[in-house]
Amino acid sequence: MVRRHDTRIGHVVALIELRFAEPYSVEELARSVNMSPSYLTRLFRLQTGRSPACFLREVRLRHAYELVQTTFLSIKEVMAAVGWNDPSHFSRAFKRNFGLSPQELRDALEREYTVARRAG
């Protein structure tokens, strides 16, 4: 059986991608597309392979990774910029996803920059 793509899921994905720092709940996302939270979760999982909450977390972590790499924001400022509130949970999730904590990534990038500067 071929599943048809539901445009409401596309709307939720776009909403999360554009406004990832906002404190969404599954209930709010479901309301934005006139669905029940359980139906949204089920349909979202069918079409994306993950729950809305997991997708939001992944988007936030991806943006946090880019901010750690490309800005001089503190780790707390990065957290705030991507809508994360709990520092220890953020650090654990970041490390689980990327293999390094945010500070470890920043330190590694600084070491690479220092070595490259000395070589150049």
N, C-alpha and C positions, 0 to 999 in steps of 0.2 A: 504494500500500500504506500502510495506517495503522499507525503504530508505537504500541505500547502503552507506557504509562508504567511503568517498573520502580521499585517502591517502595524498592529498595536505593539507587538514586541519590538519592531524596528523603532517605533516612537520611544519606547522605554529605553532602549539601547542608546539612542541619540540623546535623550534627556540626561542619562547618566554620563555619557561621554562629554557633553557640553557643560554640565553643572555638577561635576563629580564631588566638589567640596561641600555641597549642601547636605544637610543631615536627613537623608531620605530613609523612610521605612518602607517595607514592602506594601503596607497599607496605602501609603501616599502614592507610590508608583502605580498600584492597582487602580486607585481612584482616578489617576490622571488618564487612564485608558478605559475607564468604566468596566472594570473586571473585579471579581473577588480576589483577595490576596492568594487564596489557595489555587485558583484557576490560573492567575498570572504566573505563579511559581511553577506550576506544572507545565504550562505552555512555554514559558521562558526556558525551562530546563530541556524540553523537547527540541526547541529551535537553536539553543546555544550550547547545550551540554553542561550548563551550570545554573545555579540559582541566581536570582537577581542580586542577593546580598553578596554572593561570591564574586559575581561579575563586578559589582561596585568596588569591592575590596581590591580586586585585580587592577582596575582602572586607577584607583587611588595610589596603589603601590607603584604602578608604572610611571605615573606622573611624579611621585616622590623620588623615584630613582633618577629621573631626568633632572629634577631640581637639585638633588645632591651633587650630580655630576656637573651641572652647568651654572650654578649660582653660588654666591657666598652666604646664602641664608643659613642660619643656625639650624640644627636638626629640629628644634622646637618650632621654628618658623616654617620649615618644610612641612612638618606634621600639620600645623594649622592651615597651611595653604592647600593641603589636600583633604582637609576635613576629618583628620584623625585626632582623637582626644586623649587616648591613653598611651603615654610614652613607652611603657614596657611592652604592651601589646603590639604597638607599632614596630618597635625594634625586633621583636620575635618574628612577626609576620614578614618583615623586610628580609631578615636573615634567612628565613625558611624559603622565601621566594628567590632570592638572589645569591645566597651563599655567604653573604657578608652583612653585618649590621650597617646601618647608615653611616655611623662614625668610622667603621672599618673601611667602607668604600671610600669615604672622603680621605682618610689617611693614606690609602693605597694610591689614590689619584694624586695626592700631594707628593708622595714619594716618586711616582713616575714623572711628574713635572720637574721635580728637583734634579733627578737623574738626567732627564732630557736637557735641562738648562745647562747643567755642568758639561754635558757632552757637546753641546752646541756652542 
